[in-house]
Amino acid sequence: MGSLDSPAGSGSYKRAAAPASVPRAPSAGGGAARRPGVRSRLARFVLVDKVDFLQWIGTAAAFFFVTILVYTFLPGSVVVENPTMLLPSRRASGGWGQGGTEAVLPRGLGGLENGEGLTFEPTRLREKWARERSQDAQSLAELGRPVKRAGARKPRLALVFGDLSPDAMQLQMISVASVLEAMGYEMKVFSFGDGPCSSIWRTIGIPVEILPVDTKLLTSIDWLDYDGMLVNSIEARPVFSSLLQEPFKSVPVIWTVQETSLAHCIREYKSSGMTQILGGWQEVFSRANVIVFPNYILPVMYAAFDSGNYFVIPGSPAPAFQADRFIVKNYDKDVRISLSLGPRDFVIAMVGSQFSYDGLLMEEALVLQAVGPLLQQYPSENSTQTELKVRILTGNQTDKHRIALEAIALNVGFSRGAVEHVAVEDTDNLLAIANLVIYCSCFDEQSFPNVLVEAMILEKLVIAPDLGMITKYIDDGINGLLFPRKNIAMLSQVLLQVVSNGELSDLGKNIASVGKARAKDLMASEAIEGYAVLLENVIKFPSETLTPLTAGEIPLPLKQEWKWHLFEGVEHLYNVNESLADCKMLQKMDWHRNRKDDPHSITPKIDETFSAIAWREERANGIMSAKMKLEEEYLKERSDQPHGTWEEVHRNVKRVDRMKNELHERDEKELERTGQPLCIYEPFYGEGTWPFLHQSSLYRGIGLSSKGRRFGADDIDASSRLPLLNSGYYRDILGEFGAFFALANRIDRIHKNSWIGFQSWRVTARKANLSKNAESAMLEAIQTQKHGDAFYFWVRMDQDPRNHANQDFWSLCDAINAGNCRSSI
């Protein structure tokens, strides 16, 4: 459950204009003036046309009785005292380690009337995109001519998953990827674990690669080959260990988060003092260009990590997936027993908004009052025949709320126990055994409620108020029934049309059947088109790429449905992956990741991430180790230190300066390299390139920035030899040529070998680097002076897509360079 009391970062919730209300007479007493929500409800309730006089008298008496009960159990206000949701606050200048206070967000909305809503607006993102479009237009205007595109390749996207188990996330992204491929995108799937969905991806023509992860959680993939990345699920977090490092910081990342597990753990992390873990998640959430949520409750739950990049794309196959999963299990009999229901009871499920607000109790009371006339179709409570039972789905309820609603139900005519609350955890169970579902909230939200989607897929008759987000997807009398939100009393007439002789009428069954057929792919078009629009705003395609189709050019048949047919026959389709279902598993992964972040630590593979690590024991051991280290330092300071004369100290310092090389430290590889005729230098920039660099003495790294040098390695600091590289502008312009120039500056002080070679780390990333056999052949040719003084350069001929005829190097070189290769020798 969420609170809408305060904005959630940049994607803030704002009050939307309330619909025009029925004119009301001025209040005579001060008490009524303090309760505008009750007054407007009463005005809308009593000023109804075509109401019989006696019916009006009875209804008014019942309403005033309900009002008295509310005042009795909730003195002084109609606001339900629901528990508050605690979310850690985010300070503009501070992080988790700076002692930020905890913001209490009350559930009440403080006077929002029924039918009035709040809207989530990603203001910062939209302002950023508008600013970038304006800058691009200005640059083109200054250029004075249109930019010509070479169109040499398709735009490339990388799709990253935690695993390839069959779930709603896989179904959604396979459907989105199918449309993106038709738009002109080229994609590749990466995953940290294999699964049944790998064959589905290959079926639609998208290659799959299972990511190996090294001890520092850096993936051995050159993400610069891709114009953008779609990361899915919080289980794919390890990929950010590379994306947070240079040179991959500039790769656009769209991260879709559908899980609530991490949001539930934020408070526990904060209370346990796990500021390092919270700071790590904050850093990861900030790295993504856009965080995509499938509904409007998740941005509130993850408000603690909001850095202005939240975005909502409504629509997901998750409700349909969840309903199908329940149908497969078929626990109908056991569910009825757990909900205190008889096998023949007629069950009405009352559901509402995920948000909580002031008028919730009043709306539930009015809906119960409207259901009251159905009681005439059922025998007394002592009968063994069918009874009318109402179950209300609720999040956190107080004792006052429960007692007040029980008294209201008894006054309406329900027997004791006929009206009860059901916890959110039993949503699937309640919807599965309900005969019809009533949406009792008049709070106007921005997207169609997931609970109604699931109910419709379970073939339940859905009755809802005529809110804007409801009428967009429900046609009254076709796939559901509507009642006026300003006159809930009309709900009684709607119910009497579809409930006859204590059973659901044929009309109601037909409407439920049509609703099931339509709900399977409800909002699929909006979701698929939403990702296409998002890519247009986030990714800036280079000039050599072909321009993909725009979102408006997507053919309608391609985006109207999810690709359910691709999942037919998949084993274990509805098994839920619970690897990150609780905070303990998240703690183990986060704690292990933090240990891996230490470059001096020697840690096992990521497979040991989920080993049995007790957080409290690890924390106690860490504190004990820190204390012992501190004591040792104190003892070392107190021990006697040898002293010498000033001349001896000066002489020792000069000796150290002469032995120390200002540019690098000597190590074993440098000593091995001394007797070799060849040294191959590998220019690199940033920690993200470390997995692609060789460790043997034949190779030597040359870092374009001192910040990205490997610890303990014999890397050359190019920026020290060529200060021009300290400027990011010139470093980007020169690229790897900057390393060549830095090495050429006083080369005799660095390069002691007779032969010199260069190999880019990107060649290793593409698996086109020198093989062991090629290394041996080159060293032999150099030592024997087989070709005298010559240039040697290498390329993998068997992996070049242009070499279909399997030609030799010179033939292929001439073919792609107009025959100028041999002539240039």
NUVEX-57070 format. One record per residue (C-alpha): residue in three letters; x, y, z. Coordinates in pm, whole numbers, plus 32768, in hexadecimal, padded with zeros to 4 digits. Layout:
! NUVEX-57070
ALAXYZ...
! end
This chain:
! NUVEX-57070
MET800080008000GLY807E815B7FB9SER804E82BB802CLEU800B83E57F51ASP804784E8805BSER818A85747FCAPRO823B85727E79ALA832A84577E25GLY845A850F7DA6SER845285997C4AGLY833E84B77BD5SER8255855D7CCATYR80E785287D13LYS8011865C7CDFARG7EA586A17D22ALA7DD086817BECALA7C9E87577BB8ALA7B6B86C37C59PRO7A3B86877B7FALA791E877D7B8FSER785187367CC6VAL76DD874E7D01PRO767D88A77D8EARG765E889C7F06ALA759E89747FF7PRO76708A4180E9SER76AB899C8238ALA76078A2C836BGLY76EA8992846DGLY785F89A0849DGLY7877882884C9ALA780187E08368ALA78EB88E582DAARG7A1188288368ARG79AE86EE82A6PRO798C87498135GLY79BD85E180C5VAL788D856B818BARG77BD8692811FSER7802865F7FABARG77BC84ED7FC7LEU7675852C807AALA760D862E7F78ARG765885457E59PHE75A984297F0EVAL745E84CE7F67LEU743085A57E2EVAL73E184827D48ASP72C684817C51LYS71C5836E7C39VAL71DC82FB7DA3ASP70A1828A7E52PHE704183587F85LEU704082318075GLN718381AD7FE2TRP721B83058013ILE71AD830C8181GLY723E81B181C2THR737F81F9810FALA73AF834481C1ALA7372829F8314ALA7471819182C9PHE756C82948251PHE75498364838CPHE75748229845AVAL76B781DE83A1THR772C834283DEILE76E383218552LEU77AD81E1855DVAL78CF828884B2TYR78CB83A485ACTHR78AB82AC86CAPHE79DA81DD8670LEU7AA682ED85C9PRO7A638423869CGLY7AB08576860DSER7AF5851084A8VAL7A9284248391VAL7BFF83EA8341VAL7C5E827D8374GLU7D8A82638457ASN7E498172837EPRO7FB2812483D6THR80B182028331MET81B2818E8236LEU831681E68294LEU84038243817BPRO856982BB81ADSER858E84248145ARG86748496802CARG874385CD806AALA87BC86957F43SER892086AD7FC6GLY893D85768097GLY893B84048070TRP88DF82E4814EGLY8A11830F8220GLN89C48473828AGLY88BE8429838DGLY8787848682CBTHR864684808391GLU8523839E8342ALA83F98443829EVAL82A283CF8316LEU81A683CC81FBPRO803F83B08280ARG7F4C82E581B6GLY7E3383E781C1LEU7E2784E380ABGLY7DA085F38189GLY7C56864F80E6LEU7C6485BD7F89GLU7AFE85897F1BASN7A8B844C7E74GLY7AC184577D00GLU7BE385497D26GLY7D3784BC7CD2LEU7EAC84EF7CD1THR7F8B84DC7BA2PHE80F084627B88GLU81BE85427AA3PRO832C84F37A4CTHR837386667A30ARG84EE86597A38LEU850685517929ARG841986097844GLU84CA8752787CLYS861686A97832TRP8597860D76EFALA84FF8758767FARG8645880B76C9GLU870F870B7605ARG8624872474DASER8645889D74E2GLN87C0888674EDASP87C7879173CBALA86E8887372FCGLN87C4899C734BSER88FE88DC72E7LEU8861887A719BALA87F889E2715FGLU89598A5C719ELEU89E3895070BAGLY890B89D36FA2ARG88DC88846EF4PRO883987386F48VAL890F86216FD8LYS893C85016EE6ARG892683A46F75ALA8A0582956EE7GLY891281826F47ALA8A20807B6F6DARG89787FB37083LYS883E7F8A714CPRO8825802772A7ARG88967F2673A9LEU87F27EE074F9ALA88647DFD7614LEU87587D5476E9VAL87DA7CE4783EPHE87287BF3792CGLY87787B537A79ASP870D7A0379EDLEU8639797578D6SER852C78CE79A7PRO83CC78E57916ASP83117A0279BDALA82457B36796CMET837D7C0A793CGLN83FF7B1F782ELEU82AD7B1D7780GLN829B7C98777FMET83FD7CD07700ILE83DE7BC375F3SER82A47C737578VAL83527DC67580ALA848A7D3E74D5SER83BB7CA473BCVAL832B7DFA736CLEU847B7EAA738EGLU85137DB3729AALA84027E0571A0MET84507F7771D4GLY85B97F407166TYR86777EFB72A9GLU877E7DED72CDMET87897D477424LYS88477C4D74F5VAL87E07BB27641PHE88D27B927765SER88807AD578A3PHE89327A6A79E0GLY8874792179E1ASP87E7783C78D7GLY867F77C678C4PRO8565774977E5CYS853278A27749SER868378967699SER85EA77BB758CILE84C878B27562TRP85B879D37529ARG8674790A7423THR852A78AB737FILE84DD7A197335GLY863D7A4972ADILE86E87AF573D4PRO88337A597447VAL886D7A0975B7GLU89AF7A15767EILE89D879A177E5LEU8AB87A97789APRO8BE87A197956VAL8C347AF47A80ASP8D917B1E7B0BTHR8DF07B4E7C77LYS8DB27CC67C66LEU8C5C7C9F7BC2LEU8CD87D457A81THR8C3C7CAC794BSER8D1A7C5A7826ILE8C3C7D0B7727ASP8C8F7E447664TRP8B537F0B76A4LEU8BD0801E75BCASP8B637F40749BTYR89F87F8D74F8ASP893980D074CEGLY886780897601MET88147F847709LEU86CB7EFF7792VAL87127E6D78EAASN85F87DA17984SER85C17D3C7AF0ILE868B7D947C26GLU87357C407BFFALA87F57CD67AD9ARG88A37DC97BC2PRO8A037D2E7B97VAL8A167DC87A3BPHE8A267F217ADASER8B7C7ECD7B6CSER8BFF7F047A0CLEU8B0D801979ABLEU8B7E80E97AD4GLN8CE280E57A51GLU8D86818F792APRO8D6A81737803PHE8C0680EE7828LYS8B76820F78F2SER8AF382B277B7VAL8A278187773CPRO88B181D97759VAL880480EB784CILE868E80B17879TRP864C7FDB79ADTHR84F77F3A79DCVAL84A37EEB7B49GLN83687E227B90GLU83C47D827CDETHR83597E0A7E30SER84507D3B7EFELEU855E7E457F10ALA84617F557F6AHIS83EB7E868092CYS85517E5F810BILE85AD7FD2810DARG8529800F826AGLU85D57ED882F3TYR871F7F418257LYS8700809B82EFSER86AC801B844DSER87CE7F22843EGLY88C7802F83E1MET89187F9A828DTHR896D80EB81F9GLN8A6F8057810CILE896C7F74806CLEU886F808F8051GLY8977816F7FBAGLY89CD80627EBDTRP886480427E4CGLN884481BD7E3DGLU897681CA7D5AVAL88EA80BE7C76PHE879481647C5ASER883E82AE7C0AARG891482107AF9ALA87EB81A97A25ASN877582B47933VAL860D824A7971ILE856E81667A76VAL842E80D479E5PHE8311805D7AC5PRO81D87FA77A48ASN80EA805B7B37TYR80CF81987C07ILE80F480FD7D60LEU825E808D7D2DPRO82EE81EF7D08VAL826282397E62MET82F480F97EF3TYR844A81477E5DALA844082BA7EB0ALA857C82947F82PHE864A824D7E4AASP85AF83507D63SER86B1842E7CBBGLY85CC84C77BB7ASN85CA83A77ABFTYR848282F37B12PHE838F82A779FAVAL824F81D979EBILE81E1810778C2PRO80918072792DGLY803E7F1678BBSER80D67DC57900PRO80737C5A78CCALA80BE7C1C7A3DPRO7F4E7C1B7AAFALA7EF17B287999PHE80217A5679E4GLN7FC27A4D7B55ALA7E5C79EA7B06ASP7EC978CF7A21ARG7FB778577B2CPHE7E99783F7C27ILE7DBC778A7B2EVAL7ECA76827AFFLYS7EDD76437C76ASN7D6076357CA4TYR7D4376587E1DASP7BD076B77E20LYS7B5D75D47F3DASP7C7D761F8027VAL7C5E77947FE1ARG7AF277A08046ILE7B4076F9818FSER7C5D77EC81D8LEU7B7579168193SER7A5D78898273LEU7975784A814DGLY788877308107PRO788F76697FC4ARG774877087F49ASP7772786D7FC7PHE774479887ECEVAL787A7A5E7EFCILE789D7BCD7EA1ALA7A047C4F7EA5MET7A2D7DC17EEAVAL7B7A7E497E6FGLY7C047FA87E54SER7D2C80857E14GLN7E89802C7E8APHE7E9D81897F1BSER7DF081E8805ETYR7D2A832A808EASP7C2783CF816EGLY7AE7835780CCLEU7B3D81E480C9LEU7A60817B81EEMET793C824A8171GLU795081AC8017GLU7959804C80A8ALA782A809D817FLEU776581288058VAL77B77FFA7F7FLEU77447F108095GLN76047FD980AAALA75D47FAC7F32VAL76107E357F4EGLY75087E1C8061PRO73D97DE17F7BLEU74777C9A7F05LEU74447C078060GLN72D27BD4800DGLN73377AC57F15TYR73E379F48022PRO734A79338147SER7396797982B1GLU74EA79398349ASN746F77FB83F4SER7428775882A5THR7518765B820FGLN74DF76E980B5THR75A577F57FFFGLU75FE792F80C2LEU76747A828047LYS77D57ACB80BEVAL78A37C058081ARG7A1E7C068098ILE7AD57D52808ELEU7C3B7D578012THR7D0B7E3F80E8GLY7E757E8B8134ASN7EA87EF9829BGLN7D707F358367THR7D447FBA84C7ASP7C607F2D85D0LYS7B85806385B9HIS7B58802F8444ARG7AFD7EC18475ILE7A087F038593ALA795E802084DALEU79307F53839EGLU78AB7E2A8463ALA77A57F078507ILE77457F9783B4ALA771E7E388323LEU763C7DCC8441ASN75647EFF8413VAL75407EBB829EGLY74C27D5E82EDPHE75EF7C7B82C7SER761F7B6A83C6ARG774D7B7284A9GLY787E7AF483ECALA77E07B258297VAL78B87C5A8255GLU7A2C7C34829AHIS7B767CC4822AVAL7C777BFE8163ALA7DEC7C4A8161VAL7E9D7CB18021GLU7F647B6D802AASP7E207AAF7FE1THR7DC27B7E7EAFASP7DE07A587DBFASN7D1479767EA4LEU7BFE7A757ECFLEU7BDE7AC47D5DALA7BDF79537D02ILE7AB278F47DD8ALA79E87A397DB5ASN78A97A367CE7LEU78C87BA77C8FVAL79BC7CC07CDBILE795D7E257D37TYR7A5D7F3A7D1CCYS79F0801A7E39SER7AF181307E1CCYS7A91827A7D79PHE7BF982F17D7EASP7C5283477C17GLU7DA982B47BC7GLN7E7D82C37A8CSER7E7281577A23PHE7D8180347A25PRO7D997F707B6EASN7E597E287B56VAL7D677D857C47LEU7C4C7DB07B4BVAL7D217D227A33GLU7D617BEA7B00ALA7BF07BCE7B5CMET7B857BE779F1ILE7C7E7ADB7986LEU7BEF79F97A95GLU7AA07A3179E5LYS7A027AF97AFDLEU78F87BFE7ABEVAL79907D547B06ILE78B87E797B7BALA79677FC97BA0PRO791F81407BB4ASP792E820E7A74LEU7A89829B7AB1GLY7B5B830C798BMET7C5E81F679A9ILE7B4380F579C9THR7A6B816078A4LYS7B9E815E77C1TYR7BAB7FE277D0ILE7A4F7F737843ASP79217F98775FASP77EA7FA27835GLY77207E6577FDILE78297DC97717ASN79557D5C77E6GLY78EB7DF27932LEU77E77EC779DELEU77FF80327A4EPHE774781057B4CPRO775882807B7AARG786382E27C73LYS778F84097CE5ASN766C83257D38ILE76DC81DD7DD0ALA7570818F7E23MET754381317CB3LEU762780087CF9SER74FB7F547D90GLN74427F5A7C44VAL75797EDE7B8FLEU759C7DBA7C80LEU742E7D5A7C64GLN745A7D3E7AEAVAL756E7C387B00VAL75137B7A7C3DSER73D57AB07C26ASN735379AD7D1FGLY749779BA7DDEGLU756A79667CADLEU76237A247B9ESER75397A557A77ASP758579EF7912LEU75BE7B5C78BFGLY76C87B7579CBLYS77717A357955ASN777A7AAE77EEILE78137BFA7852ALA79187B467924SER796D7A6477FDVAL79A47B8D7716GLY7A767C367822LYS7B5A7B097839ALA7B977B0676C2ARG7BF67C7776BEALA7CBF7C8777FFLYS7DD47B9B7791ASP7E7B7CAA76C1LEU7DF17DDC7770MET7EDD7F077758ALA7FDA7E447686SER7FCD7F4E7577GLU80168069766DALA81397FB0770CILE81E37F4E75C5GLU81BA80A77531GLY8236813F7677TYR838780907658ALA83A780FF74EEVAL8368826A7551LEU845D824D7672LEU857281D0758CGLU853682F774A4ASN856F83E975C4VAL8691833B7673ILE877082BA755ALYS882F83A27473PHE888582D57341PRO89D683157297SER89E18377712AGLU8A4A821E70AFTHR89088179712BLEU87CA814D7067THR86A5821370F0PRO85A18127718CLEU842C8155716BTHR838782407261ALA828681D0735FGLY816F8261728CGLU81D8818D7163ILE81B1803E7215PRO80A47F6E7165LEU7F7D7F3E724DPRO7F707DBD7231LEU80D57DA472B3LYS80917E4F7400GLN7F307DDD7458GLU7F8B7CA6751CTRP80977BFB75EALYS814B7AD5754ATRP809779C97613HIS80B878C774FFLEU823378C17525PHE820D7845768BGLU812E771F7636GLY81CF75DB76A1VAL82D7767E777FGLU831F75A878B0HIS82F9763D7A0DLEU8250776B7975TYR81A077DD7AB1ASN82AD77907BB0VAL82FC78D27C66ASN846979307C8BGLU848E79817DFCSER860779B37DFFLEU85DB7B1F7E65ALA84927AFF7F1EASP85127B708070CYS860A7C608106LYS86FC7B538178MET874C7AE88015LEU877B7C527FADGLN88617C8980D8LYS89397B618076MET895F7BDD7F12ASP89A37D447F7DTRP8A9B7CE3808DHIS8B587C027FA0ARG8B5C7D137E97ASN8BEA7E0E7F8DARG8D077D217FE0LYS8D4C7CF07E6EASP8D617E677E3BASP8EA67E647F05PRO8FB27E477DF5HIS90AD7DAF7EE9SER8FCB7C957F5CILE8FDA7B357ED3THR8E767AB77EB2PRO8DCD798B7E11LYS8CE9798E7CE4ILE8B8E7A297CE6ASP8AF578CE7D06GLU8B5378DE7E75THR8A837A197E9CPHE896079537F20SER8A2B7888801CALA89BC788A8186ILE8A4379D78201ALA89B87A4E834ETRP89AA7BC6833FARG89C27C0184B4GLU8AEE7B1A84D8GLU8B9F7BBF83B3ARG8B5D7D168444ALA8BDD7CAD859DASN8D157C148504GLY8D547D51843EILE8D3B7E288575MET8E277D408633SER8F267D448518ALA8F1B7EC08509LYS8F5B7ED68680MET90817DE5866FLYS911A7EA5854BLEU90F67FEC8606GLU919F7F59873AGLU92BF7ED88668GLU92F4803285D2TYR92FC80CD872DLEU93FB7FCD87A3LYS94D08007866FGLU94D5817D86B0ARG954481458818SER9663805A87BCASP97C280E287ABGLN982A815E8655PRO999A816B85E9HIS9A2182CC85BCGLY9B4C834484F3THR9C05847D849CTRP9B81857A839FGLU9C87850F82A1GLU9C1D83A182B8VAL9AAD83F6828AHIS9AFD84D78160ARG9BD983CB80C2ASN9AC882BF80E9VAL99BF839F804CLYS9A9A83E87F1CARG9ADE82757EF2VAL9966822A7EEEASP9928833D7DEFARG9A2F82AE7D07MET999F81507D20LYS983781C17CEEASN97B981EA7B8DGLU96CD83137B7DLEU95F3826F7A78HIS95CC810C7AF7GLU963C80117BF9ARG970E7EE57B9FASP966A7D907BC6GLU96A07C297B5CLYS96037C5C7A05GLU96EF7D7B79BBLEU98197CA17A10GLU97937B8C792EARG97577C8A781BTHR98C47CFB781CGLY99407BCA7760GLN98297BCA765DPRO984A7C647503LEU96DE7CD874F6CYS95F67D9E75DCILE948C7DD67575TYR93E77F077614GLU92707F0E7658PRO91DA806C7676PHE90AE80797761TYR8FD78170781DGLY8F1A8120795EGLU8EE27FF57A3DGLY8DD97F6A7957THR8EE87EFF7862TRP8FAF7E31795EPRO8F147CDF7901PHE8F927D0C779CLEU91007D4E77F2HIS92037C3A77ECGLN92C97BD47920SER93F87B357877SER954E7BDA7857LEU95247BF676DDTYR941E7D077711ARG94257E4C77D0GLY93077F3B7816ILE931880B077DAGLY9202816F7887LEU918082B177F2SER912483277950SER91D682EC7A99LYS908982A97B47GLY904A816C7A83ARG919880BE7AB3ARG919C7F5D7B3DPHE92187F2C7C9EGLY936B7E877CAFALA93897E687B34ASP94A97EEA7A5EASP93C77FDD79A4ILE944C811E790AASP93A182647966ALA9378830E7813SER92F7845278ADSER943E847D796EARG950A845D7830LEU941985327762PRO936486327842LEU927D86867720LEU91BB854A7776ASN915185DD78C3SER905186A377FDGLY8F1E85D277B6TYR8EE68686766ETYR9038862D75DAARG902D84CF7672ASP8EE8848775BCILE8F6285257477LEU90AB8467746DGLY9022831F74F2GLU9122820974F0PHE920982DC7418GLY924683A87552ALA92EB827675EBPHE93CC825774BAPHE943C83BF74D8ALA9476839C764FLEU954982687617ALA961483107504ASN9671842A75F3ARG97C583BE767BILE97848258760EASP98DE81DF766FARG988C821577DCILE9765812777C4HIS9790803376A7LYS98C87F5B76C6ASN986A7E5175C8SER98D97E47745ETRP97777E1A73D6ILE963A7ED17437GLY94D07E7673FEPHE93757F047446GLN92287E557480SER90E47EFD74E5TRP901A7E6F7605ARG8EEC7E7A751EVAL8F927D767441THR8F9A7C8B756BALA8E2E7CDD75B9ARG8DD17C6F7459LYS8EA57B347480ALA8F7C7B9D7357ASN90C37BBB7419LEU92007AF173E3SER91DC79837439LYS92EC78C074EBASN935B782673A2ALA9369797B72FDGLU94387A05741CSER953278E873F9ALA9543790F727EMET95827A867299LEU96927A5F73A0GLU973A795672CCALA972F7A337194ILE97C87B557256GLN98DB7A8872F6THR994079E071B1GLN99227B2970EFLYS98527A6D6FF1HIS97D17BAA6F50GLY98DA7CA16FC2ASP98507DF1702EALA96DA7DD66FF0PHE95807E37706CTYR94AC7D2170F7PHE93367D507126TRP92277C52715FVAL90B37C1E712EARG8FC97AF67158MET8F697AA76FF1ASP8E7579977053GLN8DA07A877122ASP8D837BA7702DPRO8C1C7BAD6FA8ARG8C987C476E63ASN8D747B1C6E13HIS8C6A7A2F6D8FALA8D55798F6C91ASN8E5C79476D9DGLN8F677A0F6CE5ASP90C47A4C6D64PHE91207B956E0ATRP91A67C4D6CD9SER90827BEB6BFDLEU8F857C5D6CFFCYS90497D9D6D43ASP90507DF26BD1ALA8EDE7DA16BB1ILE8E747E966CBEASN8F7A7FA16C6FALA8F597FBF6AF5GLY90907EEF6AB4ASN917B7FDE6B69CYS92087EED6C6CARG931B7E406BA4SER93737F7D6AEASER93B980346C30ILE94D67F4A6C90
! end
